[in-house]
Amino acid sequence: MRILPYFCVTLLLISSSLAQGHFPLHIGDLWQYVEPNIDDPWSARILSDTILSNGHSYAVCDSRVLPRFLRELDSKVFAEGIYDSTEYVLFDFTLSPGDTVSKHEEFGQRTAIVVIDTSHLPSGRRGWTFAQKIIVSEEYSYEFIRWILVDSLGVTNVWAEPGYEWVLQGAIIDGVQYGIINLVSPTLDPFPTSAVLRQNYPNPFNPTTRIAFMLSRRDYIQLKVYDANGREVSTLLNRTMSAGDHSILWNAGNSPSGIYFCRLTGTGFSISQKMVLVR
């Protein structure tokens, strides 16, 4: 698969005068995506930075298609594994097509990040395609997520099994807007003072997904999953938890494909997120 055919929506952004770099992770950076032929844009953004238990400083990313904690060093983007909190290499811009970037366990499954393609774009920028593959056995694996990246712009296209695709429509990089931003204000929304329920990752998923949330204070909370008809499917948490960031893995088990909702409830708040299980 070549990169160039995917850039019909983002040619203007790619040719714009952006500072050279590999993967922008400034606080306030924002990307707006749209699914082709569907008017339902959504955004990814860098909310803040934080130091994790391994001593490294990470950008906190709110996105459907990227891990939450990211940092770049020596032409590599590292992510913290939310399944076992072990850091791994998500993207490596020094490798060639066919190379394996990393192998690790994520969401209870063995996965591998591989380089699919690299390109020199007409604008003089470089492009890369990376894929996350689920390793079923030594003889068989299948592609779960594919990212296309452009130098200094970030992720421009995403494909997620079983066929979802999102294309970059606009971005705000280091305070400068490129392309179309019509979903959110260029200024980041104030960080909530009670709690944040983040979009589960991956989404769509099969059969496990990670649900992450933040509490601004110690609180008694419930985290439950409901089906599209409002029937309770699972109680994931029902106890007092400390302030800070938390996450939990939900295994959909024998639940059928469809739309589900996770709901985080505590003192003075109730927050929901839509999840899609695809088998």
C-alpha positions as CSV (number, residue, x, y, z in Angstrom):
1,M,0.0,0.0,0.0
2,R,1.4,3.4,-1.0
3,I,0.9,6.6,1.1
4,L,0.2,9.1,-1.7
5,P,-3.4,8.0,-2.7
6,Y,-4.7,8.7,0.8
7,F,-3.8,12.4,0.9
8,C,-6.5,13.9,-1.2
9,V,-8.1,15.6,1.9
10,T,-4.8,16.7,3.5
11,L,-2.7,18.0,0.6
12,L,-3.1,21.6,1.7
13,L,-1.9,20.7,5.2
14,I,1.1,18.7,3.9
15,S,2.2,21.5,1.7
16,S,1.8,24.1,4.5
17,S,4.9,25.7,6.1
18,L,5.3,23.5,9.2
19,A,8.4,23.3,11.4
20,Q,10.3,20.1,10.6
21,G,10.1,17.4,13.2
22,H,8.5,13.9,13.4
23,F,5.6,13.8,15.7
24,P,4.2,17.0,17.3
25,L,3.4,16.7,21.0
26,H,3.0,20.3,22.2
27,I,0.4,20.9,24.8
28,G,-2.6,22.2,22.9
29,D,-1.9,20.4,19.6
30,L,-5.1,19.3,18.1
31,W,-6.2,17.2,15.1
32,Q,-9.7,17.0,13.6
33,Y,-10.7,13.8,11.7
34,V,-13.7,12.9,9.6
35,E,-14.9,9.5,8.3
36,P,-15.2,9.7,4.5
37,N,-18.9,10.2,3.4
38,I,-20.0,10.6,7.1
39,D,-20.5,14.0,8.7
40,D,-19.3,13.0,12.1
41,P,-15.9,14.7,12.9
42,W,-14.0,14.1,16.1
43,S,-10.8,15.5,17.5
44,A,-7.6,14.3,19.2
45,R,-5.6,16.6,21.3
46,I,-2.6,16.9,23.6
47,L,-4.1,17.9,27.0
48,S,-1.0,18.2,29.3
49,D,2.2,16.5,30.2
50,T,2.9,14.2,33.2
51,I,5.7,12.2,34.7
52,L,4.9,8.5,35.1
53,S,6.3,5.9,37.5
54,N,9.2,5.1,35.2
55,G,10.5,8.7,35.6
56,H,9.9,9.8,31.9
57,S,7.8,12.8,31.0
58,Y,4.9,12.0,28.6
59,A,2.4,14.0,26.7
60,V,-1.2,13.2,27.7
61,C,-3.1,12.4,24.5
62,D,-6.9,12.3,24.3
63,S,-7.5,10.3,21.1
64,R,-9.5,7.3,19.8
65,V,-6.6,5.9,17.8
66,L,-3.4,6.5,19.9
67,P,-2.3,5.5,23.3
68,R,-2.8,8.0,26.1
69,F,0.8,8.6,27.1
70,L,3.3,9.5,24.4
71,R,6.9,10.8,24.3
72,E,9.4,11.3,21.4
73,L,13.1,10.7,21.7
74,D,15.7,10.1,19.0
75,S,13.3,9.7,16.1
76,K,11.1,7.3,18.0
77,V,7.7,7.7,19.7
78,F,7.3,5.8,22.9
79,A,4.0,4.8,24.5
80,E,3.1,3.4,27.9
81,G,1.4,0.1,27.6
82,I,-2.0,0.4,29.4
83,Y,-2.2,-3.3,29.8
84,D,0.9,-3.8,31.9
85,S,2.4,-0.2,32.1
86,T,5.5,-1.3,30.2
87,E,6.8,1.3,27.8
88,Y,7.2,0.2,24.1
89,V,8.1,1.9,20.8
90,L,5.0,2.9,18.9
91,F,6.7,4.6,15.9
92,D,10.3,4.5,14.7
93,F,11.1,6.9,11.9
94,T,14.5,5.4,11.2
95,L,13.3,1.9,10.0
96,S,12.5,0.6,6.5
97,P,9.4,-1.1,5.1
98,G,9.1,-4.6,6.4
99,D,10.9,-3.9,9.7
100,T,9.3,-4.7,13.0
101,V,9.2,-1.7,15.4
102,S,8.2,-3.5,18.6
103,K,6.4,-6.5,20.0
104,H,4.5,-6.4,23.2
105,E,1.3,-7.4,24.9
106,E,-1.6,-5.0,24.8
107,F,-5.2,-5.6,25.8
108,G,-4.3,-9.2,26.8
109,Q,-3.1,-10.0,23.3
110,R,0.3,-10.2,21.7
111,T,0.8,-7.4,19.2
112,A,3.5,-6.2,16.8
113,I,4.1,-2.7,15.3
114,V,5.5,-2.9,11.8
115,V,6.6,-0.5,9.1
116,I,4.4,-0.8,6.0
117,D,5.7,2.0,3.9
118,T,7.8,5.2,3.7
119,S,7.6,7.9,1.1
120,H,9.1,11.3,0.1
121,L,6.2,13.6,-0.5
122,P,6.1,16.3,-3.2
123,S,6.3,18.9,-0.5
124,G,9.7,17.6,0.5
125,R,8.2,16.0,3.6
126,R,8.4,12.4,4.6
127,G,5.5,10.0,5.2
128,W,5.3,6.7,7.0
129,T,2.8,4.0,7.3
130,F,2.7,1.9,10.5
131,A,0.5,-1.0,11.4
132,Q,-0.4,-2.8,14.6
133,K,-0.9,-6.5,14.1
134,I,-2.6,-8.9,16.4
135,I,-0.5,-12.1,16.7
136,V,-2.8,-15.0,16.8
137,S,-0.1,-17.7,16.4
138,E,3.4,-18.0,15.0
139,E,1.9,-18.6,11.6
140,Y,-0.9,-16.2,11.6
141,S,-1.5,-12.5,12.5
142,Y,-3.9,-9.9,11.2
143,E,-3.8,-6.1,10.9
144,F,-5.8,-4.3,13.5
145,I,-4.9,-0.6,13.2
146,R,-3.0,1.2,10.4
147,W,-1.7,4.8,10.8
148,I,-0.3,7.1,8.1
149,L,1.9,9.9,9.4
150,V,3.4,13.0,7.8
151,D,6.6,14.7,9.1
152,S,5.7,17.4,11.6
153,L,2.0,17.0,11.1
154,G,1.2,13.8,12.8
155,V,-1.4,11.1,12.0
156,T,-3.2,12.0,8.7
157,N,-5.1,8.7,8.1
158,V,-6.3,5.9,10.3
159,W,-7.7,2.5,9.3
160,A,-9.1,0.3,12.0
161,E,-10.3,-3.3,11.6
162,P,-12.9,-4.2,10.4
163,G,-12.9,-1.3,7.9
164,Y,-13.3,2.0,9.7
165,E,-11.3,4.9,8.2
166,W,-10.7,8.5,9.4
167,V,-9.0,11.3,7.5
168,L,-7.4,14.4,8.8
169,Q,-9.4,17.5,8.1
170,G,-7.4,20.1,10.1
171,A,-4.8,20.6,12.8
172,I,-3.5,23.1,15.3
173,I,0.3,22.5,15.7
174,D,2.2,24.6,18.2
175,G,-0.6,27.3,18.2
176,V,-1.0,27.6,14.4
177,Q,-4.1,26.3,12.6
178,Y,-3.9,24.4,9.3
179,G,-6.9,23.2,7.3
180,I,-10.4,23.0,8.7
181,I,-11.3,23.0,12.4
182,N,-15.1,23.3,12.9
183,L,-15.7,20.8,15.7
184,V,-13.9,22.4,18.7
185,S,-12.5,25.8,19.7
186,P,-8.8,26.2,19.0
187,T,-8.5,26.9,22.7
188,L,-8.5,23.7,24.8
189,D,-11.5,23.3,27.0
190,P,-10.9,23.8,30.7
191,F,-9.9,20.5,32.4
192,P,-12.9,19.2,34.3
193,T,-12.7,19.6,38.1
194,S,-14.6,16.4,39.0
195,A,-13.8,13.5,36.7
196,V,-13.0,12.6,33.1
197,L,-14.1,9.4,31.4
198,R,-11.9,8.9,28.3
199,Q,-12.8,7.2,25.1
200,N,-12.1,3.5,25.4
201,Y,-9.1,2.2,23.4
202,P,-9.2,0.5,21.0
203,N,-12.7,1.5,19.7
204,P,-14.1,-0.5,17.8
205,F,-12.7,-3.5,19.7
206,N,-12.8,-7.3,19.8
207,P,-13.1,-8.6,22.4
208,T,-11.1,-6.5,25.0
209,T,-10.8,-2.7,25.4
210,R,-9.3,-0.4,28.0
211,I,-11.4,2.2,29.8
212,A,-9.4,5.0,31.4
213,F,-10.7,7.8,33.7
214,M,-9.4,10.6,35.9
215,L,-10.7,11.6,39.3
216,S,-9.8,15.0,40.7
217,R,-10.5,13.8,44.3
218,R,-11.0,10.6,46.3
219,D,-14.5,9.4,45.6
220,Y,-16.8,6.4,45.7
221,I,-17.4,5.5,42.1
222,Q,-19.2,3.0,39.9
223,L,-18.1,2.0,36.4
224,K,-20.7,0.0,34.6
225,V,-21.3,-1.2,31.0
226,Y,-24.8,-1.2,29.4
227,D,-26.0,-2.4,26.1
228,A,-27.9,-0.3,23.5
229,N,-31.2,-1.0,25.2
230,G,-30.0,0.2,28.6
231,R,-29.6,-3.2,30.2
232,E,-26.6,-3.6,32.6
233,V,-24.0,-5.9,31.1
234,S,-21.2,-5.6,33.6
235,T,-20.1,-3.8,36.8
236,L,-16.4,-3.1,36.4
237,L,-15.8,-1.0,39.5
238,N,-17.9,-0.3,42.6
239,R,-15.7,1.1,45.4
240,T,-13.8,4.1,46.7
241,M,-10.8,5.2,44.6
242,S,-8.1,7.8,45.0
243,A,-7.6,10.9,43.0
244,G,-5.6,10.5,39.8
245,D,-5.6,8.4,36.6
246,H,-7.1,4.9,36.5
247,S,-7.9,2.4,33.9
248,I,-9.5,-1.1,33.7
249,L,-9.7,-3.7,31.0
250,W,-13.1,-4.9,29.9
251,N,-13.4,-8.3,28.2
252,A,-16.7,-8.4,26.3
253,G,-16.5,-12.2,26.6
254,N,-19.6,-13.7,24.9
255,S,-21.4,-10.4,24.3
256,P,-22.7,-10.0,20.8
257,S,-21.5,-7.3,18.4
258,G,-23.1,-4.0,18.8
259,I,-23.1,-0.6,20.6
260,Y,-22.4,-0.4,24.3
261,F,-22.1,2.4,26.8
262,C,-19.7,2.6,29.8
263,R,-20.9,4.9,32.6
264,L,-18.8,6.4,35.3
265,T,-20.8,7.7,38.3
266,G,-19.6,9.4,41.4
267,T,-20.4,12.3,43.7
268,G,-22.1,14.9,41.6
269,F,-21.3,13.5,38.2
270,S,-22.3,10.7,35.7
271,I,-20.4,10.4,32.5
272,S,-20.9,8.0,29.6
273,Q,-19.0,7.0,26.5
274,K,-20.1,4.9,23.5
275,M,-18.2,1.8,22.6
276,V,-18.5,-0.5,19.6
277,L,-17.9,-4.2,19.8
278,V,-17.2,-5.8,16.4
279,R,-16.7,-9.6,16.1
